[in-house]
């Protein structure tokens, strides 16, 4: 079960962002809702939506929505990452949210020296200056270091979804956790991500994956076609 850390501070909202155009190849459960997103029906009440874009600009209503931040264990800026990873994931989220988000993360108590969020766990904070109302912070596994990366990655998704449900989040957006500098193979990561989201098919209105490149987006689309068949 993920840890919870919620600070009651008013959030600010901004305009929606447009996303890049996706290659469409529709199936029975897969429908295009616009030129930039693909929707899969998880259940009668919940959709899985996949798109290319900047997750720091994503939001639905500014009150029941949350984005997931792929944090490190200290929940502070990681200097040892590639520029691309910093731009599209954690650093973009922190840049858009403002310094209050960093302060909130630093206020999470350490459970071990330098560790506020162990691998697979999750915390929630306000979104501050982000358009989404909340940020859920989780730590994914380093693929070649973790002894059971699939279990750890599933825990990161599962605990993020659990804490979202506990806080009445109806719309949640994920990046591809651990697929950047942590080296998780895209196909394997997509299998874990989509399979874990299926466990919560009646608990949300929409689960989004906001992905940073067309190659990873194509893998997520194809894996969703495979795993969400009737």
C-alpha angles and dihedrals in degrees: 000000000000123000119249126222114168123174116194103224125137113258128216127224137213140184125295120261128230118233134214121271116268129215106249126212105162127209133181094278096033122082135172113237093179139344090279108043138053120208128206122189109236094176140333089284105031135061131195110217125192125193144150114248152096108299092203089068097046123111141140110195107346093237111059099027132097138182123212119235116207094222133179122242093266091050090225132106113301110221094189099075135098119265091245093054091049093051098049103038137017099001093049089052093050092045092053095042096051131224094305089075092055090048091051091051092049089052091062105104117248114245090192129009106294093358121109098152119029119213111287096017128109142209131190128219134166118276093235106188094002118107090235115078098229143024122214111202119206136166119226125202127265099242100220095039105044114087092218107019095171092057092045093048092048089051091053091054095039096049091046090054093045094052090045090053092048089055096048095250110166100180123042131176125202133192119212096281115220093002095111124058090344089072102225110165109248098230094049092045092051091052092053094043098049094040091053093047088055089063088067098043094132099039104074140035095227136004113195134195110203105191130190103221141031095239094058091040091055090053091050090049094049093045090050090052088052100044101037098055117131 
